[in-house]
């Protein structure tokens, strides 16, 4: 692997990045990177080990706070340097202990920086201090969020941390916002957040050459296209389902650049992604344009309601159904805004244990997902997994097995054939035969 920096004239117009020095076939591992720092989501405590993020039954509980869980004494000992930042605080604050996940991660990064004097295994190519921050580009909304997180950091961690000055904290929170990775399981459920300096070197493309998946807290980078020596290593920073303008709005908002990949230049999939009903009298372009605006607003409305922990599931489902009814008058079911709301509705149905409702939405989603996402997409494999397990729960064994096998084929490329998720999935399939 060769690092590229901002002064390399061989690759004009780009900053830092990575290129391969040898050929890689689809599914091959380019490199793996341990987390510089990571934090398990509070919602996943008791399901995953706090230290290694492995899923295991009968995890051992921390004897002091009773909140953190571990595989064994070795994992608990390995995590103590980080867990002690929270252990006594969780006892002292009780139900009022509520730092954001970003604050928790930054606290661990500060502790790691103080304890780690030498370059660590996650910084072979890029030191954590060299990570891009875009602190000079942040808008007032982002600055207010950072200021709120800094206040939370002081409030919840003042007894265990020495804080750098305010400007350094702003820089660090900006670095985490631009470079933090959401660690997800095989069904794309959020497990936690982590920082991988070497992986942060990889540039974005809407036509990615690699995919990042997680093996415990280890990030693994695998080829999803055949690669030749000199090819750039490219991942997608965003969900690729959406049309070009939406993708670039998200990139500008979160990462402060506009993508100029071939797909963004040609917009070749946009027409399919924004498919409307076929009629003998074509729909007025202005009507379509207005409905696209409505679809974008519906996505934002649902996200805002979903972030409100007091919103009942029935209200969330009503938002989905209302927007689907309105958009359905103009958009085909395969339109990405329809797919987005169907996916959210499926998630609400799963939460409400309405298996038939979840299957109904999932079946409408699956075929367009296969057409619109790249090959070896985790969005597609996770949908096969969800549907397969739902079918099995309703005793539809042959349909369920077929879906699980299709998920397996994608995951063997994305996660590697020896990944623990693959081992568990093969056992799941075998148990149904």
C-alpha angles and dihedrals in degrees: 000000000000124000119221121203133198094267098055106119093193089077107039121194096026133092126212121341146131135265128187120245094201139031121278128193125216109285096021119133112243095185143321128226130198116224116266084209135346140179130203116230113256088232091060097052110126092026099065135032110260091221108039101018091229117150113236140154120242099022117188116250125226105257094218109046097017087213106093124068132203141188091234145326091288093059091044091052091046091054098044095094087061101029092055087068088068108021101084092031091058089052093046097045096037111180089356092068101107115140114160118255089250091055090050091051094047090050089056092046090054091050091047092049091053094047099038110072098164131056108280132217093266092056102060091124105017132028116225090242090059095058114121114256107176084206088152091056101051117118127225093267092055091043090053090050090050091048090051091050091049089053089050091050092054092044099051104028107033094110095056107032139060106217126217118227121292096261091053090051091050088051093050094048089049090050091052092047091054099037109026116118125217107226110217136182126233092281091049094251113153113258102167148302130274143173121229110180096191093048089049087068091070115102127225129254132167084221098053123194095199141031129215118221132167133243102189103307093335117105113218123198115206133178117252091179129041106263132205129204109285096025115135119247105236131179132178115250092193144038106284096205095091130083122265099266092050093048093051093045087057093046092050092046097049106022105022100235142090119234117238099185120138093262092053091048096049099030084207096163099041096092092053092044091053096043117164131196117283111241137171086236105047118233115258110259090229090057089052092048091050091049091051088055089048090050092052091049091048090055090051092045092053093047091051092048091046091053088055101088090200094061108110118230091242089060092050091050090049090054090053095047093046093052092044091053093050097043092043090069088069109013129071115237088253093059108118094236089054089047092050094054092043089053091051090047090051090053092050090049090052090051090050090047091240095147096174091051091049091050092048092056094040093054091054091050101046104071095047089046090056090051100042104039124071120260113280092024117169088214088064097042092048090052090051089049094049093047093043092054092045091052091050091049087057093046094252090137104167093046091046094049091049091053093047091051091053089051089050093054092055094042093053087065099037099041103022125252095268098052117128090239090058092048090052093045093051089052089049091052093045092051090059097054 
